[in-house]
Amino acid sequence: MIKSRAGSVVFQGIKKQFGAFTAIHDLSLTIEPGTLVTLLGPSGCGKTTTLRMLAGLEHPTSGKILIGGADVTMLPANERDVSMVFQSYALFPHMSSLDNVAYGLESSGMKHKEARERAQEGLKLVGLAGMGDRLPAELSGGQQQRVAVARALILEPQVLLLDEPLSNLDARLRRRVRTEIRELQQRLGFTAVYVTHDQDEALAVSDRIIIMKDGGIAQEGSPRDLYEAPASAFIADFMGEANVVPCDVVRVEGADATIRIGLLEHRVPSRNARLGPANLAVRPNSITLEPASGAAFPGQITHSAYLGDHVEYEVETSTGTLFVVDPAVERAMAPKTEVSVGFKGRGIAIING
């Protein structure tokens, strides 16, 4: 039976340079055993370099990496207790699914019969029982990805690494396979470090998300924390589109603050806000629109697009153009409609920059 040996991961003051270029700046983070943590960020932020250092495919310029409490900083990849699922799947095209899964075990010295029995168990674990004789070309993209996951899991690593594992799949298949990976991780309880640039993917699979920018950590937290309480305009926009609106903080009362835009006042979580000018991150689906004139926060619709289950609007206001997503398709409003802009109770946060 395949067992979980979930290990912790610790980065201590990691720096990585390529010549004169510093890719990672003083990175320190801890990943608890049995959790799925996603490294998320735009291209060039350092997330893949971080994963490659954990895998032993790159070595840090300075700092330490610990897996399960053991210092592995300078160990080669084959001496670390990790397995990696690559973006390209890296399956041998001339070998059956069963042989692909068994390959790592046989290469490490396990007897052929035992390795194939374990490989059968691995295929069953990922829902591919009975498909061991198929070549990779005879499998769908999602099935190939599951073969790659099975091959990694049967090695029973302390940490499973996943590098953009769904990027070669279409949107519908991505949703299904990410659910399968998450359910498998929760069922077996292994530690996983997952790299992606897809925000929806990160929100769907993660216990914790680490957003990277320019080789460092911009913000980390639970999916809900990062989406609902972004620390900056960069985080707010990266974790799903957001309107950044200038406002004034007029009152702070414990955990709540009152902001004012025009004549409109609205209560939001204070997040250590100070009285005076500030910025507000507002999700497109957290804005309400009502046909009106003489409103506290007036606007005019400049663009309207019907998308089946919602309407997208662009609304010109005194603070700039707002992007709004409204589920009320039965009352879609036309361009040039004067509206009163309001806010819902969630999806709104004071940000620092």
Buried (B, 14 or more C-beta within 10 A) or exposed (E): EBEBBBBBBBBBEBBBEEEEEBBBBBBEBEBEBBBBBBBBBEEEBBBBBBBBBBBBBBEBBEBBBBBBEEEBBEBEEEEBBBBBBBBEBEBEEEBBBBBBBBBBBBEEEBEEEEBBBBBBBBBBBBEBEEBBEBBBEEBEBBBBBBBBBBBBBBBBBBBBBBBBBBBBBEEEBBBEBBEBBBEBBEEBEBBBBBBBBBBBBBBBBBBBBBBBBBBBBBBBBBBEBBBBBBBBBBBBBBBBEBBBBEBBBEBBEEEEBBBBBBEBBBBBBBBEBEEEEBBBBBBBBBBBBEEBEEBBBBBBBEEBEEEEEBBBBBBBBEBEEBBBBBEEEEEBBEEEBBBBBBBEEEBBBBBEE
